[in-house]
Amino acid sequence: MSEQDHVVVIHRWRAEYVDYAAVLDHTAHRVSYVTTEVGLPRVPAPAAGVEIVAKTDDLEEVRRAVSRLAERHGPPRRIVALKEDDLLTAATLRDEWGCEGTKPDQALRFLDKLVMAEVVASRGLAVPPLTAVDSPEDVREFAAEHGWPVIVKPRIGSSSDGVARLDGPYDAKEIDFAARPMLAQVFNPHPIYHVDGVYLDGRLVAFRASRYVNNCLGFRTGDHLGSVEEDDPAIVSAIGAAAERFVGAFDTDPLVFHLEMFVAPAAATGAPECTFLEVGARVGGSEIPFLWREVHGYDLMAAALRLQLGEPLEKPVLKDDGVAGWLLVPSPARRPCRITEVTPLSGRVPGLYAEALLDPGEVLPLADAYYEHVGGRFRFRGPTSRTVEDAIRIAAADFRISAEPVGDIA
């Protein structure tokens, strides 16, 4: 980019998932922000301009905000968004303003779960049977061929919003098929792993494979959600090989990615079997960016930002500093809610090195960064997967938090 180019950043986080000013010189460029009220405190002080919106994934509202910023600072040269739910908005606006970077058709390959599965399946790789569905009858026909249970979910969505497990034909009538395009997928009972890293020059040059403790759908209904990095060499090797094939199917290079897959235990004479679930052209959510910076010494968010700015990536060098993991505890009451009691765990659980909690009296907002605004966020490190998982389970059992509902607070 040239000096004084106008860069628009679409932003919604309150926590420091990314340090925009460390990557993007706010004095050499005119950097403006479209942000929610919740995300406003994280906007760098030297920002050239700020527009506040209710929702950063509301295309019409963000479109108007970008137009106002363009009137004051000139047409944008780059439009940046790092949160999954904002990627299509940014891609659409890039197309409208003639900016370089990912356009809507490219973004949809990593957002539409049916499209991404078709991309992977077209390379002959393992994908659960799935199909678009528009009605309970469609689901029942799918289940008649593949069996129950069936997972039904939005084709585009994050944080398991709208996802349901259906155990029989009567469950299908509970799904709202009119709100957004849906798909049905065969239920896979095997553990789900997420793989995060960098794909560069046709290779997986850096990655970490982590197994979920509980699952994302359960978090929606009140279970805690955790993740622990895998240290079994055979499992890591199988996941790495599969991840390179899955990510490589998209012909997008370089790429910072978040991939999820099912991993079936190895048979007596074979390697673990990996089946594609979904992939995003983005950094994983929850505590993943923090673990990569604090434990592995590499800033995935900064790398993703550089890619959106059109800057080259160098091969990452990660620190070999043990196994990392994280834990999320759900909101103790319907958001927005005011915290009435909380029990910090710092210094009480071996391996717990960071926690993000609200103090009594603070309000947990009704904000769209779903995995950020929760009852408690915890980060762990340790010598083995077993020790980290044990610490996660101890923390989940010992943590206490309570809250009371409040009025509509953003």
C-alpha positions, 0 to 999 in steps of 0.5 A, a space after each residue: 500500500 501507498 502512504 496515506 491510503 485509507 484502510 477501513 477495519 470492521 471490528 467488534 472485539 473488546 478483548 485484545 485478540 489483535 493489536 491493529 496498530 502493531 501491524 498497520 501504521 496508523 500515522 502512515 495510513 488513514 485507518 478508520 474503524 466500523 465498530 460496535 459500542 462493545 468493541 469501541 475501547 479496543 479501537 487504537 487512539 490514532 484512528 482517523 475516524 470511527 463509525 459505531 454500528 449496532 451489528 458489524 454483520 449487518 451489511 446495510 448498516 456497515 455499508 452506510 458507515 463505510 460510505 460516511 468514512 469514505 466521504 471524510 477520508 477518501 475511498 478505501 483501498 483496503 477493507 479488513 475484517 478478522 471475525 468470522 461473521 464479518 468476513 462476507 460483509 467485508 468481501 461484499 464491500 471490497 467488491 463494491 469499492 473495487 478494493 483488493 482482497 477476498 471477494 464474495 465468491 471466494 469468501 463463500 467457499 470458506 463460509 458456506 458449509 455445503 459449498 466447502 464440503 463439496 470442494 473437499 469431496 470433489 478431491 476425493 477426500 472424506 466428508 460426512 454425507 450431507 445435503 441442503 434441506 428446506 423442510 422437515 420432509 427433506 430431513 426425513 428423506 435424508 435420514 431414511 437413507 442415512 439413518 438417525 441421528 442427523 445434524 441440521 444446521 445453517 449453511 452459514 453461521 458460527 459458534 453452533 448458532 442454530 445447530 440441532 441434533 435430531 434423533 428421530 423424525 418428530 424432531 424435524 418439525 422444531 427446525 425453522 427452515 424459513 430463517 436461513 438456508 439449512 443443511 442436514 449432515 450424518 451424525 459422526 460420533 468420533 472426537 472433534 479436533 480443531 487444527 489451527 495454523 498457516 498454509 504456505 507454498 502448498 504446505 502446512 508450515 505451522 499447525 497445532 491440533 487440539 481435541 475439544 473437551 465437550 463440544 460447541 453444540 453442548 456449550 450452547 445448552 450450558 455445558 463448559 467447552 474446552 480444548 487441549 492440544 494433542 501430543 500423541 505423535 501418531 494422531 498429530 501426524 495423521 491430523 497434519 497429513 489430512 489437514 494439508 489435503 483438506 486445506 489444499 483442496 481450496 487452492 488458496 495460498 497463503 492462508 491462515 486457517 481454522 479447520 475442524 475434523 472428526 478423528 476416529 481411533 486407529 484400528 489395530 493395523 492402521 492410522 487414525 481416520 480423519 473426516 472433514 467437518 468445516 474450515 475457515 479462512 480465519 483465525 480460530 476463536 475463543 482463546 486460540 489467538 492468545 495461546 498462539 501468542 503466549 505459548 507458541 510465540 506466534 501471532 496468528 491474528 497479525 498474520 491474518 491481518 497482514 494477508 488482508 493488507 496484501 503483505 507477504 507471510 514468512 514461514 512461522 517459527 513456533 516455540 516448543 513450550 509445551 501443550 496449551 489448552 483453554 476452557 470457556 464457562 457459559 454465561 451464568 444468566 441470560 445476557 445481558 446480566 450483572 455479575 453478582 459473585 465470581 471465584 477466581 481460580 488463578 493460583 489454585 489450579 496447576 497449569 492455569 496461567 491466565 483467566 478473563 473474568 468480570 468483577 461483581 457489578 460488571 455487566 456481561 453484554 449481549 454482544 455478538 462475539 459469542 465466545 468472548 462474552 461468557 462466564 469465564 475464559 481460562 488458558 492453560 499450559 503444561 508438559 502433556 495433553 493429560 496434565 492440561 486436560 486434567 487442569 481443564 476439568 478441575 477448573 470447570 468443576 471448581 469455578 463458581 459464578 452467578 449473575 442477575 439479568 439486567 435491561 437491554 445493555 449493548 
